[in-house]
Amino acid sequence: MKQIAGRDAAYVYLGDQNSSTIVSCYLLPNPEGRALTIGHIEAVQWLRERLEVSDLFTSKLMRLPGDIGLPYWVPDPAFDPAAHVRFHGVADWSAARDLVADIAATPLDPSRPLWLMHVITDIPDAPDQAGLSTLVALHYHHAAFDGLLFSALTTTMFSDLEITDEVRAAGRIVGPADASRATVALRELIRLPGHLRRFATVGASAIRRARADPTTPGPRAPRTWPVIRFNAPFEGPRIADSVMIDLQDVHDVRSRVPGATVNDLMLSVIGEATRRYLTQVGERPRSSMSALVPMSTRAMRESASANQFVPMIVDLHTVEADLTARVRLISDETSREKKRIIDEVSRAPVAVVDVTPAPLLRILGVLTRQQPKAAPASPAFNIVVTNVSSAQTRRKIFGLDVLGGFAVQTVAGGSTLAHVVTNRADKLAVSITADRAMLPDITEYCQIIEQSFKTHQAEVG
């Protein structure tokens, strides 16, 4: 058994379904474009061995009485992979996308491992597909996986490679259950005073660091961002789609701005697309917009958390008309922010959230959910853009090539428009998740992103 980290537990205590679960979707062309011959039995058989990449897939969360301590991952003695695979049939791509939205809005069973695999078969009009296609949607909880960890696991799972003993050994994260719930609860009760002292010590150190030296790099002065429709309270449901861009074209454009990264370029592309969409609906922002960009801390400090990232806020410079200058400004800012965060992490090897006692996290969760829902007068950021780098391998499910897909991301904490940029073989996939009430035609927004990239292709450099 393994106790989860405070950062992961925050998704249990603070989040609801929209802010704590993700659905990763993979589009497969049916053999010869005909009806899929793979059924539930074959899918379960294919999946069974691949779950050995991590025992998180076969473990469930054990919460303690009164949440006296953080939950534990424990092996599920009743685990049956067949109960985690579900087949669906739909009339067309629009219905498939709506079904994925319904899946994302359906709570996962907390008494079982926190994931499900949905197989939506024989879709007649999937994007860029001539015949019938299948969409595989993996619904999972953020407490177990973040984007980088899940991408690394699925790179191994969704391939023709054999699951080796070395891979199985690396995936033994949870291990066997070695104590009962009552025993663990008593142990956590005894440890609670120590947890409270450590929380107080780490919190006091963070305050002292902030006050000790005003010249020490720290969080920059707050800036004012425009209030846009995506900063309104979430109404639901979540809706998602994606755009596929040729990866070589992306690299060609990026190379025209020395020092810029692919992420810098895509921040500019997405910022321009958001500006164009808002202008189109008569809500053009009067000032520059910003994006929350999660930055991985895996290479900076050791952590047992499945979610190892910190947020940085990046000015998208959407009021700068010259796109070359805009990409350069974004590149300069992301570089400064990364250096600032690296310095902060080096001075604070332990994050406050990782030592926050479970009872306090639970109270914070209750208070957060009770806060009145209203659009902020000054949002902390406008949209979310995440970059998930994965191995340049072609994924396969049921022996069929994965040709595309999208992800239904979490939408909470100030923005109901989120993007995930992922490399998929020779393509760059931009997944978009939004509150359907605020983005009723996501297909149109996808087209605007494509147009924005073409404009960058024509003008940058």
N, C-alpha and C positions, 0 to 999 in steps of 0.2 A: 504494500500500500504506500501511497505517496501523498503528502499534504500539498495542496496547491498553493502557489504564491499569492501574496496580497493583490498584486496587479491583475492576476487571473480571476481571483475571487471578486474583484470589483465588477466584472461582467455578470456575476451571479447576483450580487446584492444591489448594484446600482442600475443595471440595465433591464429593459423589457425585451420583447421579442424583436423589435425593430433595431435595437441598439446592441444586441448581444449575439445574434446568429447571422450566418453567412450561407449563401447557396452558390456553389460553384457549378457552372453548367458547361457541358462538353458536347459539341455537335459532331455526330458521326454519320457518314453516308452509308445507307444500307447497301449490302452487296448487290451490285447490278441495279441499284435503285428500286429493288422490289421489297415486298413485305419482309420484315425481320423474322427470321426463323428461330431466334434465341428467345427462350421463355424464362420464367421465374427460376426454374430448377437449374438451368444452364448458367444463368446470371449469378446465382448464389454459389454454384460450384466454382465459377471463375473468380469470384470475389474472396472466397474463403481463405485461400493461401495468401493472397495479397494483403490481408489484414494483419499478417505477421510482421509487417514493417514497423508496427507500433502497438503496444498493448493498451494504449489509450482507446483504441477502437473496440476493445473488449472489456473496458472498465466503466464503472458508473461513479457518480459523485455521492459520497456519504456525508450528509450534513449532520452536525452535532446538535444535541438538545440546546435550544436557546442560542444557537450559533456561538457557543462559548469559545470555540476555536475555528480556524479556517477549515473548510471542507477537505475531505480526503478522496483521492481516486482509489477505488478498490476493485478487484476483479469481480465481474458480474457472474455468479455461479450459474445463472439461468441464461447466459448469453446464447442467442441463436441467430446467426447471420440472416437466416430466412426472414426473420421478423423485421429486418432493417432494409429489405429490398422490396420496392413496390412498383408495379407496372401501371401505366396509364395509356389511354388512347385519346387523341384529339383530332379535330377536323382540319386545322391549319396552323400556320406559324403563330398567328395572333392568339389563338386559343392556347397554344403551348406556352407562350410568354405569359398569358394570364394565369395559367395553371402554376407556373413557377412563382408568380407573385402570391398566389394562395398558399403554396408550400412555404414560402418565406414567412408568411403571417401566421402559420400554424405552430404552436409551441411544441418543442421536443419533449418527450416523456422523461421527466427527471429521475424516474426509477430505473431507467435503462441507460446504456451508453448513449451519449448525446450526439448522435448522427443518424441520418437515413440516406439511402440511395434511391432516387426515383428515376425510373426509365420511361420516357415518353416516346412511344414508338410510332413509326410510319407517318411522319409529318410530310405532307405533300409539297409544301412551298417554302422550305427553309431557305434563308439567304444564300445565293450563289450555288444552290444545289438543283440539279436537273430532275432527279428522281426522288424517291422517298428517303427520309432521314430520321435519325433517332437522336434525342436529346437526353443525356444522362445528367441529372442534377443531384449533387451531393450537398445535403443540408447539415450543417454542423455548428457547434457552439464555440464562441470566441474564448471561452474559459479553457478549452482544450488546445486550440491551435490559433496562431496568427497566420497572416498570409504567407510569410516566408517559410515557416515550418510546414504548413500544409502543402505549399508548392514543392518543397523538397521531398516530402513523403509521396506525393502523387507522381513525381518524376520517376520514382522507383516502382510504384504500384502500377502505373499505366504505361507499361512497356512489355516487351517480350522477354526481358531479362529474368533469369531465375532468381528467386528470393534466397540468398545465400545464408549460411549460418552466421556469418559476420553481420549481415543486415538484421537478422533476427535478434542477435545479441544486443546490437545498438538500440533496438526498439523496445528492449525490456526496461521501461521507465517506471512503471507502477510496481511490478513485482507481486508476490503473493500477499494475502491479507495475514497480518501477524498479531492482530488484536481485535477484540470486539468493539462495537460502538460505545458501550458503557465504559469499557476500560480506557478508550481513547478520550472520551468526554471527561473522565476523572483526571486523566493526565493533563489535558488542556486547561482544566480548572486550576490545577496546581501551578501550571506555567503562566497563567494569566497575569499575575503581578509582575513577573519578569518581562512579559511582552509590553506591558504598560510602561515600565521603566525604560525599556529600549526605545519605544516610540517617543517618549518624552525627550530622551537624550538626542536622538536623530533629529527630531523637530527643532530642539533648541540649537543644535549645531547649524542647521539650515538657516535659522534666523540670525545667528551670530555671523555667519559667513556673509549674509546679505548686508549687515550693518557695519562689519569690521573695516572694510576698505572700499570706499566709494569708487575707486579707480579700477577695481577688479571687474573684469567683464561679467556682465550679468544680463538678465532679461532687458531688452531694450525698452525705451519709453513707449507706453501704449500709443497706438495710432488709431485714428478714426477711420472706419470703413463705412461705405454706404450700406443702408438697409435694403436688401433685395428680397424678392419673393421667396427665395430659398432659405432665408433666415426666419421665416414664419414657423410657428409650431407645426409639428407633423400631424397630418390628417389621415394619410394612408389611402390605399395600401402602397407598399413599395413596388416600383416597376423598374425593369432593367432591360438593357440591350447592349450591343457592342458595335464598335467600328474596327475594321481590320485595315492596317496601313502597311505598305511594303517596307520592311525593315531597312533595306538598302537605301531607299529614298529618304528615310529618316536620317540615316547616318550621313548621307550626302548633304542634306540641309544643315545638320548640326556642325559639320566640318567647316562650314563657312564662317562660323563665329568661334575664333580660337578660345579655348578654355571652357566652352559651353559643353554641357552633358546632354544626353538624350532627354533626361528628365527636365532640364532647363528649357529645352525646345518645346517639349510637350506641355509644360506649364504655360508657355506663351500661346500655344495652339489652343489649349482648353480655355484659358482666360479670354482669348479673342472670341471663341465660339460662344461662351457665356455672355459676353458683351453684345454680340450680334443678336443672340436670342432675345435678350432683355430689350434691346432696341426695337426688335421686330414686334414685340408685344406692347410697345409704347412705354417701357420702363427703363430707359437708358440710364445707367448710373452716372451721377454727376462727378464722381471722383473714382480713383483707382480701386479695384477690388483686390481681395487677398485670398490665399488658399492655405488651409492647414495641410502640411505635408509631413506624415510620420517618418521619422528617421530611425533606422535600426541602431541599437546599442550592443548588438551581439559581439562586435569586435572591440568594445570599449570596457566592458566589465562582465564578470561572471554572474550568472543569474540562473535560478531554477525555474524562472517564469517561462510560460509558453509564449507570452507576449512581451517581446523585448524591443521596445521602441519608445521614443519621446516625440511629442509634436513640435514642429517649428512652423511659424507663421511667415509666409512669403508674400511680399507685395508683387502682384502680377503686372503692375505698371500698364494697366489697360488704357490709360490716358495718353500714352506715348504712341504717336502715329507711326513712327518709323519702326518696323518690325525687327530690323537688325539691331537697332539701339535697344529695343525692348528685350530681346533675348539676352543681350549683353548685360543689361541692368539686372535681369532676373538671375543670370549666372553669377554676377558679383554678389548679389544679396544671398543666394543660397550658400555660396562659399563662406561668407561672413557668419551666417547662421550656423553652419556646420561646425566652424571653428569655435563659436561660442558654446555650442552644446557639448562638444568634446571637452572643452575646458571645464564646464559645469560638472560633467560626469566624472572627470578626473578628480575634482575637488569634493565630490559627493558620491563615493562608490556605492552607497546604499541609498536607494530612493525612499522617501517617506512613505509612499503607498505600500512598499514591500514590507514595512514593519508596522503598519496600522493594524491594531487588534481587530479580530473579527466582529466583536460586538459594536465597535465604533463604525466599522464599515457598513454594518447592517443599519445602524441608526442613520448614517449619511444617506443610504439608499432610500430609506423611508422619507426623509426630509426632502430629498431630490424629487421623488415622485409626487410629493404633495405641493411642490411649488406651482403657482399659477402659470398656465401656459399662455404666453403672450410674446409677440415679436419684440426683440430687444431694441432699445433706443440706439445702442451702439454695439453691433455684433463684434465678437472677438475675431471672427473671420467670416468669409462669405461662402466658400465651397471647399471641398476636400479633394485632394489629388494624392493617390498612393502609387508608388512605383515598386513593383514586385519583380525582382530579377530571378529568373529560373534557368535551369540548364537548357542548352540549345539541343534538345532532343525531341523527336516526334513521339507524341504520346499515342497509345493505343488502348482501346477498351473493347473487350470481347473480340480482340484481334482486328478491330476496325480502326483506321486512322482517325485521330481527332483533328478536324479541319477548322474548327472555330469554337465559339462559345462566348459566355459572358458570366459575370458574377453579380449576385445581389448582395451588396455590401450593407454594413450597418449605416444607418442615418439617424444621428442624434447629436446632442451636444452643440447645437447652434447652426447646423446646416442640413438641409434635406436634398442636397445634390452632391453626390460622391462619384469619383472616377478612380479606376485602377488601371494602371498602365503595365502591361505584361508582355514580355517577348514570347512568341509562339513560333518556334522554328524560324522561318524566313519572314514572319509577319510581326507587327507590333499591334497587340490587341488593346483597345481602350474600352473598358467596361464602364457603363454609366448606370448608376442607381439613383432614383429620385422618388420623391413623393408625387404620386400620380396627380394629386390635386393641384400641385404647382407646375407639373410638366405633363400635361395631358397627352401630348403627342411626342413621345420619346424618339420615334422614327425620324421626325423632322429635326430634332436636336442632333441626332447622329449624322444626318446629312450636313448640318451646319459645321460639325467638327471636321468632316471630310473637306468641306469648302475652306475652312480655316487653314487646314494643313496645306491645301493647294495654294492658297494665297501666300503662306510662308515659303512654300517651295518656289514660288515665282519671285518673291520680293526679298527674302533674307539674303544678305551678302551681295 
